[in-house]
Each structure stands twice: as structure tokens, then as C-alpha cells.
Amino acid sequence: MADSVTSDDQKFCLKEVLATFRLCLSENKEVYLEHYVAGWRELVKFLNTLGSVFGFISKDAVSKVQILVNLLKSENASQYKTIQSMVKYELDNQLVDLNKAGSHPTSGCRTLLRLHRALKWLELFLDSLRTSTEDSKTSVLCADAYNASLAKFHPWVVRKAAGMAFILLPGRQAFFEIMNVGTPEQVVAMLGEAIPLINEVYQITEALYAQHNILDLP
Ligand SMILES: CCCCCCCC/C=C\CCCCCCCC(=O)N[C@@H](COP(=O)(O)O)[C@H](O)/C=C/CCCCCCCCCCCCC
């Protein structure tokens, strides 16, 4: 794994996203943090192709990914092998602010929760792209997915800024080209493979956080 989130500048490829989410799940359905983070690093590459209007989103995603990368490289790295081991380790050792922001603003649990919420947006957005038609507007698909997921966790000012950025998204055809997979049919087929994997990772994480009552970490 590269040291910095922004250090590798290869072209985005949807196939890589598929590969990383495929690697995320262990045989007993634990989620490997290293591959989860790798999936987000790949997605950030896509975001970075969209220009400076999306810079505030990319910056936030990069900083959260970097927090997790640092934990994966820390002296306690072995505790961060899976999301399950991370949750157990941080909760057992009181390393998470549970009710109000305090001395652990960069805990793995809190940081991953923000990306986890964004993963639902991604799943909804990719699914709407998969079933979209040539005249579908990516800005509308993206806004609908955002409003049905992440928006409820964001204050008005963030929702407003996100809504304005969505208007500047490239069209569907440009989107499919950036995915770097091939024909639209091939993109749709690959999305059809990626979405169930993303959904499975999301559901496992959601159930884990619900079980520990940490779905609302400040
Ligand atoms: C397969 C190719 C097609 C899709 C590729 C999409 C690539 C997207 C890559 C990254 C998505 C952005 C992830 C954003 C994480 C946001 C986490 C978050 O909710 N952070 C907020 C709360 O954090 P704390 O303050 O509690 O630490 C933070 O306030 C947010 C700030 C930035 C605004 C986030 C807006 C998110 C909009 C959804 C993503 C839109 C991307 C559009 C590109 C297609």
C-alpha cells in the first residue's frame, strides 16, 4: 500500500473497484480494512478526474481514507485487519467517542462510519447508472442517490454545496468513458457484478455497527 492516499496517479478503472470489493470479504464474512480502504482510494481517483468543483468532497474523502491508512500502518496495525477486529479493539480500549465529540476525533470506528454512509450513496448511484438510459441525467441520478442516503447526515450548507456540485457532473456517456471498461454494455455488466459486492460489504458493516450500537457516532 502506498504511504499517501494521493501518491498513486494511475487512471481510474471500474475493474479495480470490483477487484478490491471482491477482496474485502473473508471466508467468514469479515471485512478486510486494507481492501475496503483500497476501494475508496480507487473511487477517489474517479472523483479527482471531475475537477476542482469536487475538490471539497475529494478532500474530505482523502482525509478519512488517510486516517484509516495511518491506523493500518500504526503499531496496532494487527488490530485493524478487519472492520470487526477494529470495532472490538477500539471499543474494548475506550478509543471511540460514543456520545459527544471528545478525545478520539479520528477513531477508526467514527471515520469508517462516514465512509460507510457514503457507500450506501455509491451503491444507489451505481445502481441508477446501471439502469439508466441514454437521456438520463447523471446530476439527477446522483442527487436522488444522495438525498436517499448521505444527505440526512449532512448539515444544510454541505447539502447545498453538494447539490451545486452535482449540477456540474459530466453526462452519462462521459461517465461511462471515465469508468474505463469498454462499451456501455460492458460497463453495465460490470456494474451488475460490483453492486451486489458493495451491498454485501455495506450490509455486514451496518449489522456490525447496529449490534454495537455505534451507528450514530459523533
Ligand atoms: C464507479 C464510478 C462512478 C462513481 C464514482 C464515484 C466516486 C466517488 C468517490 C468518493 C465519494 C465521496 C465520498 C464522500 C465521503 C463523505 C463522508 C462524509 O459524509 N463527510 C462529512 C461528515 O464528516 P465529519 O465532518 O463528520 O468528519 C463531511 O462533512 C463532508 C464533507 C464533504 C461533502 C460530502 C458530500 C458527499 C456527496 C456524495 C458524493 C458525490 C460524488 C459525486 C461524484 C460522482
The ligand as a Tripos MOL2 file, in Angstrom:
@<TRIPOS>MOLECULE
LIG
   44    43     1     0     0
SMALL
NO_CHARGES

@<TRIPOS>ATOM
      1 C1        -17.6280    3.7540  -10.3290 C.3       1 LIG1
      2 C2        -17.5850    5.1090  -10.8240 C.3       1 LIG1
      3 C3        -18.7270    6.0080  -10.5730 C.3       1 LIG1
      4 C4        -18.8390    6.6130   -9.2590 C.3       1 LIG1
      5 C5        -17.5570    7.0640   -8.6700 C.3       1 LIG1
      6 C6        -17.8120    7.9120   -7.5260 C.3       1 LIG1
      7 C7        -16.5700    8.2840   -6.8600 C.3       1 LIG1
      8 C8        -16.8770    8.9200   -5.5660 C.3       1 LIG1
      9 C9        -15.7340    8.9880   -4.6830 C.2       1 LIG1
     10 C10       -15.8720    9.4280   -3.4620 C.2       1 LIG1
     11 C11       -17.2210    9.7780   -2.9390 C.3       1 LIG1
     12 C12       -17.1800   10.7720   -1.8860 C.3       1 LIG1
     13 C13       -17.2290   10.2290   -0.5330 C.3       1 LIG1
     14 C14       -17.5620   11.3260    0.3900 C.3       1 LIG1
     15 C15       -17.4150   10.9140    1.8120 C.3       1 LIG1
     16 C16       -18.1760   11.8510    2.6480 C.3       1 LIG1
     17 C17       -18.0540   11.4970    4.0790 C.3       1 LIG1
     18 C18       -18.8920   12.4940    4.8720 C.2       1 LIG1
     19 O1        -20.0920   12.3250    4.9510 O.2       1 LIG1
     20 N1        -18.2630   13.5220    5.4270 N.am      1 LIG1
     21 C19       -18.9770   14.5860    6.0990 C.3       1 LIG1
     22 C20       -19.0200   14.3170    7.5790 C.3       1 LIG1
     23 O2        -17.7130   14.2000    8.0590 O.3       1 LIG1
     24 P1        -17.3480   14.7760    9.5120 P.3       1 LIG1
     25 O3        -17.4820   16.2680    9.4100 O.co2     1 LIG1
     26 O4        -18.3440   14.1850   10.4580 O.co2     1 LIG1
     27 O5        -15.9360   14.3360    9.7510 O.co2     1 LIG1
     28 C21       -18.3390   15.8970    5.7680 C.3       1 LIG1
     29 O6        -18.9540   16.9330    6.4530 O.3       1 LIG1
     30 C22       -18.4720   16.0480    4.2860 C.2       1 LIG1
     31 C23       -17.8870   16.9410    3.5910 C.2       1 LIG1
     32 C24       -17.8840   16.9200    2.0890 C.3       1 LIG1
     33 C25       -19.1930   16.7720    1.3840 C.3       1 LIG1
     34 C26       -19.5730   15.3720    1.0850 C.3       1 LIG1
     35 C27       -20.6490   15.3060    0.0490 C.3       1 LIG1
     36 C28       -20.7650   13.9120   -0.4530 C.3       1 LIG1
     37 C29       -21.5380   13.8270   -1.7070 C.3       1 LIG1
     38 C30       -21.5840   12.4390   -2.2730 C.3       1 LIG1
     39 C31       -20.5140   12.1550   -3.2320 C.3       1 LIG1
     40 C32       -20.6820   12.8010   -4.5470 C.3       1 LIG1
     41 C33       -19.6210   12.4780   -5.5150 C.3       1 LIG1
     42 C34       -20.0710   12.7510   -6.8920 C.3       1 LIG1
     43 C35       -19.1820   12.1540   -7.9050 C.3       1 LIG1
     44 C36       -19.7920   11.2070   -8.8270 C.3       1 LIG1
@<TRIPOS>BOND
     1     1     2 1
     2     2     3 1
     3     3     4 1
     4     4     5 1
     5     5     6 1
     6     6     7 1
     7     7     8 1
     8     8     9 1
     9     9    10 2
    10    10    11 1
    11    11    12 1
    12    12    13 1
    13    13    14 1
    14    14    15 1
    15    15    16 1
    16    16    17 1
    17    17    18 1
    18    18    19 2
    19    18    20 1
    20    20    21 1
    21    21    22 1
    22    21    28 1
    23    22    23 1
    24    23    24 1
    25    24    25 2
    26    24    26 1
    27    24    27 1
    28    28    29 1
    29    28    30 1
    30    30    31 2
    31    31    32 1
    32    32    33 1
    33    33    34 1
    34    34    35 1
    35    35    36 1
    36    36    37 1
    37    37    38 1
    38    38    39 1
    39    39    40 1
    40    40    41 1
    41    41    42 1
    42    42    43 1
    43    43    44 1
@<TRIPOS>SUBSTRUCTURE
     1 LIG1         1 GROUP 0 **** ****
